[in-house]
């Protein structure tokens, strides 16, 4: 099972030799590709061969690149590795509207519960208010409990005057963490033969990853929790250390229906369960994460 997430911030050359990723820097490093879940290339001074790109994609490795602001801007996704792509796509396209509404209800309920737990772990107020909103979510979230919860949650977690649209360090860290989760989800969605543009709730014609934006919702509080405990308004920028630690959240321990996984594998578990929802037209099959205190996942 792949378990390594590699972060490259210094100049490097990447290649493949004997099923090993070779990282050439001042010293050379090799990592078995079978062990790698994802690679984040933050430096702009990195070269990579086309055979390396192809080999990583064939082995379901998510490869991230960053822009001039060192924010993830692209992810290399596998194409055509699923044995029954047409069948899976058929089930996804024909998922009943009622089932979609029930799936969205389940996603939003768990997101709000995780937000409430995030407030609790930070010693904040309004935990019961969020849990009450979670209990009131209807199919399709027709009463907009998600937006009501967000107004309470972010102001309580980050302080009066906080706004997700403002350009400051806490939002920068949140966006960086969310981008990593979204990229891993996009990789998993394609690997399972799903079409990432076909969402459950999100349906923006200009968004190629509507489904990733649906499934990410209950995972966001993991990023929120880390940022609330490690990033402060007086910090001027999102540092390289912060970025490394946000990327390392993929190793965090996450409970999913009484089983523990790394965050990266929990994302895959949710994606896999969504394919079961499509195949059986049942929202109850969706498996979602619960928020817990941040600690590294230990493989047995």
N, C-alpha and C positions, 0 to 999 in steps of 0.2 A: 504493500500500500504506500502510495506517495505521501510524504510527510514534510518535505523540505520546502521552504519559501525563501528564495534567494534574493537579496537586496544588493544592487551594484551601484555604488555612488562614486567610485574612482574610475579613471580611464581604464578601459579593458578591451580585449578582443575575445569574442566567444566563437567556439567551434565545437564540432562533435568528433569524437574518436572512440571507437569500440563501445558505443552506446553510453559514453560518458560526456557530460558537458565540460569542456575545457575552458577555464577562465584564465586568460593570460594577462597578468599585471606585473608588478615588480617580481612577484613570485607567481608560479602557476598553480592552479587548483583544479581538481577534477571531482565531479559529482555524478553518480549514476543517474541517468535521466529517469529511470523507473522510480527513483526516490523523490522526484521534484514535482510539487504541485504548481508552483508559480515562480516567475522571475520578474523582478521589478528593476528596470534599467533607468535610473534617475540621471546619471551623467549624460551629457551630450557628446562626450568623447568616448564613444563605444562603437566598435564595428562588429558585425555579425554576418556570417555567411548564409547564403540562401539555403544550402542543405541543412544548416542548423535550424533555421526557421521552420523548414518543412518537417524535420525530425521531431522538434518540440511539439508542433501542432499534431502530428500523427500520434504522439504519446500523451495527448490531452494536457499539455503544460500551458498554463495561461502566461503569456509574455506581455508585460506592461511596458510602455514607453512614456516618457514625460515631456512636457512642453518647456518653454523658456522659463516659466515660473515654477518648474519642478513639480507640476501637478500631473497626475496620470491623464493622458489624452488619447491613448489607444490601447487595445488589447488584441493580440493575435488569437483568433478562434479556430477550433478544429472544424473541418468541413467534410461531410460525407462519411464519418466513421461509424454512424449508427446503422445497424443492419436492416432495420425496418422503418426507415425515415418516412415513407409515404403512409404507412399504417398509423404511425404516431401522429403525423400531421393531420390525417383524417379525423382521428379522435379529438385532437385539439380544436380543429375548426368547427366540429359538430358538438362541442360541449354546450349543454343546454344553458340558456340564459339564467334560469332559476339556480342551477348549480354554480354558475359564475357568481351570482349574488351571494350565495351561501359561502363560497370560498372567500369572497372579499370580506364578508362579515367576520369569518374566522380569523383572517389575517389582521384586520383592524382591531378586533378584540384582543388578540395576543400582543399586538404592538402597544396598545394602551396599557395593558397589564405590565408589560416590560418597562414602559415609561414610568408607571407608578412605582415599580420596584427600584428603578434607577433613582428616583427621588428619595425613596426610603434608604438606599445604600449611601446617599449623600447627606442624610439627616435633614431633608427638606420637608416642607409641609405639602398639603393637598394630595396626599397619597390616596386617602379614602375617596376624595372627589373624583380622581381619575378612575379608580376601581368601579365607582358608581357609573361613570360614563361608559366604561367597558361593558358593563352588564346591560346597558341600554342600546347597544349597537344593534341595528336592524339589518335585514338582508340588503346587501348593496349599500349599506350605511346611508340610508335615505335621509336621516336626520343629522348628518354631518358631525357625528361624534368625534371623528378623527381630528377635524379642524378645531373643534371646541377644546379637545384635550391638548392640542399643540399650543394653543394660546396660553393655557395654564402652565404647561410643562416647561417650555423654554424660558419663560420669565422667572419661574421658580428655580430652575436649575442653574441658569446663568446670570440672573439678576435683573432688576427693573431696567427697562430701556433696551434689553437685548432684542435684536431683530435678525432673523435668518437672512435678510437681504443686505445687511450691512457688510462692508468690506473690512473685516478685522481678523485678528489671529485666531480666535475661537472658531469662527465660521470657516476660516481657511483649513483648520485642522479637521473640522467636521467633514468638509467637502473632500478632503484628501482621503479620510477613512472610508467615507461612503463610496468613493470612486473605486477603491480596492475591492470592496464587497460586491459592487455592481459588476466589475469586470470578471470576478470569479464566477458569479452567477451566470453571466452571459456565456462564459466558457462551458459551464455545466449544462445550461439550457440547450446549446448546440450539440453537445456530446450526447445528450439523451434524445436527439432527433426532433426536438421541438422547434417551432419558429419563434424567435425572440420578439418579433414585431407584433405578434398576436397576444395582446394582454388580456387580463381578466377585467380590470377596471381602467387602466391607462390605455388610451387609444389614439395618441397623437400621431398623425400621419407622417410627421417629420422625425419621429423617434423610432429607431430600429430596435430598441430594447425595452419596449413597453412591458413585456413579461418580467424582465429583470427588475423593473421599477415597481412591479406588484409584489414580487416575492421578497424583495429586500426589506420591506417595511418592518417586520418584527425583529430584524437583526440590527437596525439602526441604533437602538439603545446601547448596544455594546460599544459602539464608537462614542456615543454621547457620554457614557459612564467614564471612559478613559479620558476624554477631553475635559470633562468637569473636574477630574482629579489631578490633571497634569498640565493644563493650559490655562493661563490667566490673562485678563485684559492688558496687564502691563507688559506682557511678552510682546516684543516688536514683530517677530516673524515666526513662521512655522519652521523650526530648525531641522537639520538633518537628523538629529537624535530623535525628535518627535516623530518624524516620518518613518524612521526605522522601527520605532516602537508601535506606531499605528499599523505598519505592515505586519509586525509580529503578532498583532491581534489574531491573525489567522491560526495561530497556535493555541489560542485561548480555549479553555474547557467550556463546553456548552451542553446542557441537558436537553435532549429531545425525546419526549415520551419515555422517561425512566432509563434512558441510555445516555452515556456521555460520549461526546465526540469533540474533536478540534472544531473550531469555528469554520474552517475550510470544509471539513467533512459534513458539518451540520448544514451548510449551504447546499451541498450535494444531496444530502438526505431529503431536504425540503423539495429540491428539484425533482428527485426521483419519485417522491410521493405525489407530486403534482401530475406526473405522467399517469400514475394509478388513478387519480381523480378523473383525468380525461378518458382513460380507457373504460372505467366503470361508471362514469357520470355521477360520482359521489364526492361531495365536499368533505365528508367525515374522514376520508383517507389522507387528507393533507396533514403532514407532520411539521410542526413549527417549534422554534426554540423558546426556552424560558431564560430570562436573564438571571445570572448569578454573579457573585463577586468574581472579579477578574483573577484568574490563576491559570498557569500553563497546563495544557492537557498532557497527561502521562499515558504513553502507549504501553499496553501490557504485552 
